Amino acid sequence: MISRLRCNLMNSYSTSDDGNQTSPESDKSVMEPLADPKKFTKSVSIDPEPDSLDSVLSNPHSYPITIIPNRPTTYYGLTMHNGKPFTRQASCRSRNFRPGSMRKVRRRAVFKNGDCNVLQKNLTRRRLRFLQDMYTTLVDTQWRWTLLAFALSFILSWLIFAVLWWLIMYTHGDLEELHLPHNQEESGWQPCVSAINGFTSCFLFSIETQHTIGYGVRTTSEECPEAIFMMCFQSIYGVMSSAFMAGIVFAKMTRAKQRAQTLLFSKNAVICQRDGSLSLMFRVGDMRKSHIIGAGVRAQLIRTKTTKEGEVMTQHFTDLEIGADDCGSDIFFIWPMVIEHKIDENSPLYNMSATDILNDKFEIVVILEGTVESTGQSTQARSSYINTEILWGHRFDPVVVYNKDRQAYEIDYARFNETTQVDTPLCSARDLNEIYKIQEGFTTPGRHKSPPISPLYSAKQQNVVYRWQFSNEI
């Protein structure tokens, strides 16, 4: 560093000497720093790697940065201009986000809450077709639009009939000054409807007539036949409109989708061994005491399939044979039950191993149907499991226990999604059956069978290498 400083000073001195002549006093003042080099140097130990972190930490003056130690959230003794203590603002940047990264969204046809992930477009005459089925449209629409239509149906009808009543009064002459209620005794005028002073009175009479309120002040007379006809027509319309809107609200509140909110599906599906074969299982439950009559469960696999002719079917449905215990798909649904799909030769998952489950793209849609015991209406609950939501080598924990003190079965829904990891072969069901056949060939008659084994294998095309390991040693 000293030599570098000396070279810089010599260069500046030579430059000034060539440009203009300087006095000896100025030369002496320029050359004075060279006599005492300590003025330009600091007692700093230079590390062999000056850019290393250890060098910066041990010698803060050797590198042109400033190291600030961690401070607490509030600077003690420092306040802002408004008198409030200075606080560090929390960072709004997500720590899980990295530049250039993107969260991978899994495609699914049915969400976990049962809603279908389907959008429609390019529908011809869509509005006309929906208006033709007004009842279903109002039931399917959101609550805010249903309540808006409910309110407008009454308000608009009151206004329309109020205008009609005003026209009847105007044409009959009841709105003239001499024919108003306070002058009718003197003039002897007989109005169509008594106690009508203007449009506001007509609007109030329209509400009373449509809903048969009958306060006893405004009444029709025999003077105007058109008023009698209008009163009958509005009374009939009021009954029909009230029944129609009440039916829409009742149907919307009691539809099957609301009952499905209390039907539960497990968060994950599991694959483990049952009775020596691999099985896909998921759990269903009901939160209410009123049971589902005639409950039935269905499951369908959605995956891409290529036909023999080369046609690619991206959304191909395949039914899965499922059942609860030994009861089939029809279940006596009084507590949570584990629904099982045995992976055998007829299963589309027969050739899929644990690695194939993770790498393949498919979706298993599960449907629970039945009749609500309290209302008698049919209901349907749906959910789905994609490949990343299937736990290989897990088993559901029991949730139903008998309480001797209360003398009843208790259901612990806190353990509804709990699973336990168990020893499960990682191979496919096909390879597992072949391994069992090989094992049976090694078993000689008259000798005890060997303990159950779990094959952990690695396969490359047709060359299969098996590694045996006893289950009691795992």
C-alpha positions as CSV (number, residue, x, y, z in Angstrom):
1,M,0.0,0.0,0.0
2,I,2.9,2.4,0.8
3,S,4.5,1.8,-2.5
4,R,1.2,2.4,-4.3
5,L,0.7,5.7,-2.5
6,R,4.3,6.7,-3.3
7,C,3.8,5.9,-7.0
8,N,0.6,8.0,-7.1
9,L,2.3,10.9,-5.5
10,M,5.2,10.7,-7.8
11,N,2.9,10.7,-10.8
12,S,1.0,13.7,-9.6
13,Y,4.3,15.5,-8.9
14,S,5.7,14.8,-12.4
15,T,2.4,15.9,-14.0
16,S,2.5,19.2,-12.2
17,D,6.1,19.7,-13.1
18,D,5.5,19.1,-16.8
19,G,2.5,21.4,-16.9
20,N,3.8,24.4,-15.1
21,Q,6.8,25.5,-13.1
22,T,6.4,25.4,-9.4
23,S,8.4,27.1,-6.7
24,P,10.8,25.2,-4.4
25,E,8.5,25.9,-1.5
26,S,5.7,24.1,-3.3
27,D,8.1,21.2,-4.2
28,K,9.0,20.9,-0.6
29,S,5.4,20.9,0.5
30,V,4.6,18.1,-2.0
31,M,7.5,16.0,-1.0
32,E,6.8,16.4,2.7
33,P,4.3,13.5,3.0
34,L,7.0,11.1,1.7
35,A,9.1,11.8,4.6
36,D,6.4,10.5,7.1
37,P,4.6,7.6,5.4
38,K,2.7,6.8,8.7
39,K,0.3,9.6,7.9
40,F,-1.1,7.6,4.9
41,T,-1.0,4.2,6.5
42,K,-2.9,2.4,9.2
43,S,-1.8,-0.4,11.4
44,V,-3.9,-3.0,9.7
45,S,-3.0,-6.6,9.2
46,I,-3.6,-7.7,5.6
47,D,-5.1,-11.1,5.3
48,P,-3.9,-13.3,2.4
49,E,-7.5,-13.3,1.2
50,P,-8.7,-9.7,1.7
51,D,-12.2,-10.5,0.3
52,S,-12.9,-13.2,2.8
53,L,-15.5,-12.8,5.5
54,D,-13.1,-13.6,8.3
55,S,-10.8,-10.8,7.1
56,V,-13.7,-8.3,7.0
57,L,-14.9,-9.3,10.5
58,S,-11.4,-9.1,12.1
59,N,-10.3,-5.9,10.3
60,P,-13.3,-3.6,9.7
61,H,-11.0,-0.9,8.3
62,S,-9.4,-3.1,5.7
63,Y,-12.5,-3.3,3.4
64,P,-14.8,-0.5,2.3
65,I,-18.0,-1.8,3.9
66,T,-19.7,-1.1,7.2
67,I,-20.9,-3.9,9.4
68,I,-24.0,-3.1,11.4
69,P,-24.8,-5.5,14.3
70,N,-28.4,-6.8,14.7
71,R,-30.6,-4.3,16.5
72,P,-33.8,-5.0,18.3
73,T,-37.1,-4.1,16.8
74,T,-37.3,-0.8,18.6
75,Y,-34.3,1.5,18.7
76,Y,-33.9,2.5,22.3
77,G,-33.8,6.2,22.8
78,L,-34.6,7.1,19.2
79,T,-38.0,8.5,18.3
80,M,-39.5,9.7,15.1
81,H,-40.7,13.2,14.4
82,N,-44.3,12.5,15.7
83,G,-43.0,11.3,19.0
84,K,-43.6,7.6,18.5
85,P,-40.8,5.1,18.9
86,F,-39.0,3.9,15.8
87,T,-40.0,0.4,14.9
88,R,-38.8,-1.8,12.1
89,Q,-41.4,-2.6,9.5
90,A,-42.1,-6.3,8.9
91,S,-41.0,-7.4,5.5
92,C,-43.9,-8.1,3.1
93,R,-41.7,-10.4,1.0
94,S,-42.5,-14.0,1.2
95,R,-39.6,-16.1,2.4
96,N,-40.9,-19.1,0.5
97,F,-40.8,-17.3,-2.8
98,R,-37.7,-17.4,-4.9
99,P,-37.1,-15.3,-8.0
100,G,-38.0,-17.3,-11.1
101,S,-39.9,-19.9,-9.2
102,M,-43.6,-20.7,-9.7
103,R,-45.9,-22.8,-7.5
104,K,-47.0,-25.9,-9.4
105,V,-50.8,-26.2,-9.6
106,R,-52.2,-29.6,-9.7
107,R,-55.0,-30.1,-12.2
108,R,-58.2,-31.7,-10.7
109,A,-61.7,-32.1,-11.8
110,V,-63.3,-32.1,-8.3
111,F,-62.1,-29.9,-5.5
112,K,-61.8,-31.2,-1.9
113,N,-65.0,-29.4,-0.9
114,G,-66.9,-31.2,-3.7
115,D,-67.2,-28.3,-6.2
116,C,-66.5,-29.3,-9.8
117,N,-63.7,-27.4,-11.5
118,V,-65.5,-26.9,-14.8
119,L,-66.0,-23.8,-16.8
120,Q,-68.4,-23.3,-19.8
121,K,-68.0,-21.0,-22.8
122,N,-69.4,-20.4,-26.3
123,L,-72.9,-21.4,-25.3
124,T,-75.5,-20.3,-27.8
125,R,-78.7,-18.6,-26.4
126,R,-77.4,-19.1,-22.9
127,R,-79.4,-16.3,-21.3
128,L,-82.6,-17.3,-23.0
129,R,-82.3,-20.9,-22.0
130,F,-81.6,-19.9,-18.4
131,L,-84.6,-17.5,-18.3
132,Q,-86.9,-20.3,-19.6
133,D,-86.0,-22.3,-16.4
134,M,-86.3,-19.4,-14.0
135,Y,-87.0,-21.5,-11.0
136,T,-83.8,-23.6,-11.3
137,T,-81.8,-20.4,-12.2
138,L,-82.9,-18.7,-9.0
139,V,-82.2,-21.7,-6.9
140,D,-78.7,-22.2,-8.3
141,T,-77.7,-18.6,-8.2
142,Q,-75.9,-17.0,-5.2
143,W,-77.9,-15.8,-2.2
144,R,-77.4,-12.1,-2.9
145,W,-79.1,-12.4,-6.3
146,T,-81.9,-14.6,-4.9
147,L,-82.6,-12.1,-2.1
148,L,-82.5,-9.2,-4.6
149,A,-85.0,-10.9,-6.9
150,F,-87.1,-11.7,-3.9
151,A,-87.3,-8.0,-2.8
152,L,-87.7,-6.6,-6.4
153,S,-90.6,-9.0,-7.1
154,F,-92.6,-7.4,-4.3
155,I,-91.5,-3.8,-4.7
156,L,-92.0,-3.7,-8.5
157,S,-95.4,-5.3,-8.2
158,W,-96.5,-2.8,-5.6
159,L,-95.4,0.1,-7.8
160,I,-97.0,-1.3,-11.0
161,F,-100.3,-1.9,-9.3
162,A,-100.1,1.5,-7.6
163,V,-99.8,3.1,-11.0
164,L,-102.8,1.1,-12.3
165,W,-104.9,2.1,-9.2
166,W,-103.9,5.8,-9.8
167,L,-105.0,5.6,-13.4
168,I,-108.4,4.2,-12.3
169,M,-108.8,7.0,-9.8
170,Y,-107.7,9.6,-12.3
171,T,-110.0,8.5,-15.1
172,H,-112.9,8.3,-12.7
173,G,-112.2,11.8,-11.4
174,D,-111.5,10.9,-7.8
175,L,-108.3,13.0,-7.8
176,E,-110.0,16.3,-8.5
177,E,-110.0,19.0,-5.8
178,L,-113.8,18.8,-5.2
179,H,-113.8,15.0,-5.2
180,L,-111.0,14.5,-2.6
181,P,-111.9,12.8,0.8
182,H,-112.3,16.1,2.8
183,N,-114.8,17.5,0.2
184,Q,-116.8,14.3,-0.6
185,E,-119.4,14.9,2.0
186,E,-120.2,18.4,0.7
187,S,-120.1,17.4,-3.0
188,G,-121.7,14.0,-2.4
189,W,-119.1,12.2,-4.6
190,Q,-118.9,8.5,-4.6
191,P,-115.2,7.4,-5.3
192,C,-113.9,4.0,-6.5
193,V,-111.8,3.6,-3.4
194,S,-112.3,5.6,-0.3
195,A,-109.6,7.7,1.4
196,I,-107.4,8.2,-1.7
197,N,-105.6,11.5,-1.8
198,G,-102.9,10.9,-4.4
199,F,-100.3,8.4,-5.6
200,T,-99.0,7.7,-2.1
201,S,-102.5,6.6,-1.1
202,C,-102.6,4.4,-4.2
203,F,-99.3,2.7,-3.3
204,L,-100.4,2.0,0.3
205,F,-103.7,0.5,-1.0
206,S,-101.8,-1.6,-3.4
207,I,-99.7,-3.2,-0.6
208,E,-102.9,-3.7,1.5
209,T,-104.7,-5.4,-1.3
210,Q,-101.8,-7.7,-2.5
211,H,-101.1,-9.0,1.0
212,T,-104.7,-8.8,2.3
213,I,-103.7,-6.6,5.2
214,G,-107.0,-4.7,5.5
215,Y,-106.5,-1.8,7.8
216,G,-110.1,-0.8,7.4
217,V,-109.6,2.7,6.0
218,R,-109.3,2.3,2.3
219,T,-112.0,0.1,0.7
220,T,-113.4,-0.4,-2.8
221,S,-117.0,0.5,-3.7
222,E,-119.6,-0.6,-6.2
223,E,-119.1,2.6,-8.2
224,C,-116.2,1.2,-10.4
225,P,-116.3,-2.3,-11.9
226,E,-112.7,-1.9,-13.1
227,A,-111.6,-1.4,-9.5
228,I,-113.4,-4.6,-8.4
229,F,-111.6,-6.5,-11.2
230,M,-108.2,-5.0,-10.3
231,M,-108.6,-5.9,-6.7
232,C,-109.4,-9.6,-7.5
233,F,-106.5,-9.8,-10.0
234,Q,-104.0,-8.3,-7.5
235,S,-105.1,-10.6,-4.7
236,I,-104.6,-13.7,-6.9
237,Y,-101.2,-12.4,-8.1
238,G,-100.1,-11.7,-4.5
239,V,-100.8,-15.3,-3.5
240,M,-99.0,-16.8,-6.5
241,S,-95.9,-14.5,-6.2
242,S,-95.6,-15.2,-2.4
243,A,-95.8,-19.0,-3.0
244,F,-93.3,-18.8,-5.8
245,M,-90.7,-16.8,-3.9
246,A,-91.2,-18.8,-0.7
247,G,-90.7,-22.0,-2.6
248,I,-87.4,-20.7,-4.1
249,V,-86.1,-19.7,-0.7
250,F,-87.2,-23.1,0.8
251,A,-85.6,-25.1,-2.0
252,K,-82.4,-23.1,-1.8
253,M,-82.1,-23.7,2.0
254,T,-82.9,-27.4,1.9
255,R,-81.0,-28.5,-1.2
256,A,-78.7,-31.5,-1.0
257,K,-75.5,-29.4,-1.2
258,Q,-76.2,-28.0,2.3
259,R,-76.5,-31.4,3.8
260,A,-73.2,-32.5,2.1
261,Q,-71.3,-29.9,4.2
262,T,-71.6,-32.3,7.2
263,L,-70.4,-35.3,5.3
264,L,-66.6,-35.7,5.7
265,F,-63.9,-37.3,3.6
266,S,-60.4,-38.0,4.8
267,K,-57.7,-35.6,3.7
268,N,-55.6,-38.3,2.2
269,A,-56.0,-41.8,0.9
270,V,-53.7,-44.6,1.9
271,I,-52.3,-47.7,0.4
272,C,-51.3,-50.6,2.5
273,Q,-51.6,-54.4,2.8
274,R,-54.8,-56.1,3.9
275,D,-55.0,-59.9,4.0
276,G,-51.8,-60.1,2.0
277,S,-52.8,-57.8,-0.9
278,L,-52.4,-54.1,-1.5
279,S,-55.5,-52.0,-1.0
280,L,-56.4,-48.3,-1.6
281,M,-58.4,-46.9,1.3
282,F,-60.1,-43.7,2.3
283,R,-62.4,-42.7,5.2
284,V,-65.9,-41.2,5.2
285,G,-67.9,-39.8,8.1
286,D,-71.1,-38.0,9.1
287,M,-71.2,-35.3,11.7
288,R,-74.9,-35.3,12.3
289,K,-77.0,-37.7,14.4
290,S,-79.6,-38.0,11.7
291,H,-78.2,-40.7,9.5
292,I,-78.0,-41.2,5.7
293,I,-80.5,-43.8,4.6
294,G,-79.4,-46.2,1.9
295,A,-75.9,-44.7,1.8
296,G,-73.7,-45.8,-1.2
297,V,-70.2,-45.0,-2.1
298,R,-68.7,-44.9,-5.6
299,A,-65.2,-44.2,-6.8
300,Q,-63.9,-43.4,-10.3
301,L,-60.4,-43.0,-11.7
302,I,-59.7,-40.2,-14.1
303,R,-56.5,-40.5,-16.2
304,T,-55.2,-40.2,-19.7
305,K,-55.7,-43.3,-22.0
306,T,-54.6,-44.0,-25.5
307,T,-56.7,-46.4,-27.6
308,K,-55.4,-48.9,-30.0
309,E,-56.2,-46.5,-32.9
310,G,-54.0,-43.8,-31.4
311,E,-56.8,-41.7,-29.9
312,V,-55.8,-39.9,-26.8
313,M,-58.5,-39.6,-24.2
314,T,-57.3,-37.1,-21.6
315,Q,-60.4,-37.5,-19.3
316,H,-61.1,-41.2,-19.2
317,F,-63.3,-42.5,-16.4
318,T,-62.8,-46.0,-14.9
319,D,-65.0,-47.4,-12.1
320,L,-63.2,-48.8,-9.1
321,E,-64.7,-51.7,-7.2
322,I,-64.9,-50.5,-3.6
323,G,-66.6,-51.7,-0.4
324,A,-66.5,-51.3,3.4
325,D,-65.4,-54.4,5.2
326,D,-67.4,-57.2,3.5
327,C,-70.6,-55.2,2.9
328,G,-69.9,-53.9,-0.6
329,S,-70.6,-50.3,-1.7
330,D,-73.9,-50.1,0.3
331,I,-73.0,-49.3,3.9
332,F,-74.8,-48.9,7.2
333,F,-73.6,-45.4,7.8
334,I,-73.7,-44.9,11.6
335,W,-70.1,-44.0,12.2
336,P,-67.0,-43.3,10.1
337,M,-66.0,-46.2,7.9
338,V,-62.9,-47.0,5.9
339,I,-63.8,-47.6,2.2
340,E,-61.4,-50.1,0.5
341,H,-60.5,-50.8,-3.1
342,K,-58.6,-54.0,-3.4
343,I,-55.8,-53.7,-6.0
344,D,-56.2,-57.0,-7.9
345,E,-56.0,-58.1,-11.5
346,N,-59.2,-56.1,-12.4
347,S,-57.9,-52.9,-10.8
348,P,-56.4,-50.1,-13.0
349,L,-53.8,-49.7,-10.3
350,Y,-52.6,-53.2,-10.6
351,N,-49.3,-52.4,-12.4
352,M,-48.5,-49.2,-10.5
353,S,-45.8,-49.2,-7.8
354,A,-45.1,-46.5,-5.2
355,T,-42.8,-44.6,-7.7
356,D,-45.5,-44.8,-10.4
357,I,-48.1,-43.4,-8.0
358,L,-45.9,-40.3,-7.4
359,N,-44.9,-39.8,-11.1
360,D,-48.2,-40.5,-12.8
361,K,-51.0,-38.0,-13.2
362,F,-54.4,-39.2,-12.2
363,E,-57.4,-38.3,-10.0
364,I,-59.7,-40.5,-8.0
365,V,-63.2,-39.0,-7.5
366,V,-65.2,-40.4,-4.6
367,I,-69.0,-39.9,-4.3
368,L,-71.2,-40.6,-1.3
369,E,-75.0,-40.7,-2.0
370,G,-78.0,-41.4,0.1
371,T,-81.3,-40.1,1.5
372,V,-81.4,-37.6,4.4
373,E,-83.3,-39.2,7.2
374,S,-84.8,-35.9,8.5
375,T,-86.1,-34.4,5.2
376,G,-86.3,-37.4,2.9
377,Q,-84.4,-35.7,0.1
378,S,-81.5,-37.2,-1.8
379,T,-78.0,-35.8,-1.1
380,Q,-74.6,-36.3,-2.7
381,A,-71.2,-35.4,-1.3
382,R,-68.0,-35.5,-3.5
383,S,-64.3,-35.2,-3.0
384,S,-61.2,-36.3,-4.9
385,Y,-57.6,-37.5,-4.4
386,I,-54.7,-36.8,-6.7
387,N,-51.5,-38.8,-6.8
388,T,-49.7,-36.5,-4.2
389,E,-52.6,-37.0,-1.7
390,I,-52.1,-40.8,-1.6
391,L,-49.9,-42.0,1.2
392,W,-48.2,-45.3,0.4
393,G,-47.5,-47.5,3.5
394,H,-50.0,-45.9,5.8
395,R,-53.0,-47.1,7.7
396,F,-55.9,-45.2,9.3
397,D,-56.1,-45.0,13.0
398,P,-59.3,-46.2,14.7
399,V,-61.7,-43.5,15.8
400,V,-64.6,-45.5,17.2
401,V,-64.2,-46.7,20.8
402,Y,-66.6,-48.0,23.4
403,N,-67.0,-45.8,26.5
404,K,-68.0,-48.0,29.5
405,D,-68.9,-45.0,31.6
406,R,-71.4,-43.6,29.2
407,Q,-72.2,-47.0,27.7
408,A,-72.1,-45.8,24.2
409,Y,-69.7,-45.8,21.2
410,E,-67.6,-42.6,21.0
411,I,-66.2,-41.1,17.8
412,D,-63.1,-39.0,18.0
413,Y,-63.1,-36.8,15.0
414,A,-59.8,-35.3,16.0
415,R,-58.2,-38.5,14.7
416,F,-60.3,-38.7,11.6
417,N,-57.3,-37.9,9.3
418,E,-54.7,-39.5,11.4
419,T,-52.7,-42.4,9.9
420,T,-49.9,-44.7,11.0
421,Q,-47.0,-45.7,8.9
422,V,-46.8,-49.5,8.4
423,D,-44.4,-51.9,6.6
424,T,-45.6,-52.1,3.0
425,P,-43.9,-53.4,-0.2
426,L,-43.0,-50.6,-2.6
427,C,-43.6,-52.8,-5.6
428,S,-46.8,-53.0,-7.6
429,A,-49.5,-55.5,-6.9
430,R,-48.5,-57.5,-9.9
431,D,-44.9,-57.8,-8.8
432,L,-46.1,-58.6,-5.3
433,N,-48.2,-61.5,-6.5
434,E,-45.2,-62.9,-8.5
435,I,-43.0,-62.6,-5.4
436,Y,-45.6,-64.6,-3.4
437,K,-45.6,-67.3,-6.1
438,I,-41.9,-67.5,-5.9
439,Q,-42.1,-67.7,-2.1
440,E,-44.6,-70.6,-2.3
441,G,-42.3,-72.4,-4.6
442,F,-39.5,-72.3,-2.0
443,T,-41.8,-73.6,0.7
444,T,-41.4,-77.5,1.0
445,P,-44.3,-79.7,2.2
446,G,-44.1,-80.9,5.8
447,R,-42.1,-77.9,7.0
448,H,-43.4,-74.8,8.7
449,K,-43.9,-71.8,6.5
450,S,-41.4,-69.1,6.7
451,P,-42.4,-65.8,8.4
452,P,-44.0,-63.2,6.2
453,I,-41.5,-61.2,4.2
454,S,-41.6,-57.8,2.6
455,P,-39.8,-57.5,-0.8
456,L,-37.8,-54.3,-1.4
457,Y,-36.8,-54.5,-4.9
458,S,-35.4,-52.4,-7.8
459,A,-36.4,-53.3,-11.4
460,K,-35.0,-52.3,-14.8
461,Q,-37.3,-53.4,-17.6
462,Q,-37.3,-57.2,-17.4
463,N,-34.3,-57.7,-15.1
464,V,-35.8,-57.7,-11.7
465,V,-33.6,-57.9,-8.6
466,Y,-35.2,-58.9,-5.4
467,R,-33.9,-58.2,-1.9
468,W,-35.6,-60.1,0.9
469,Q,-36.0,-58.8,4.4
470,F,-38.0,-60.4,7.2
471,S,-40.8,-58.3,8.6
472,N,-39.9,-59.0,12.2
473,E,-36.5,-57.4,11.5
474,I,-37.8,-54.2,10.0
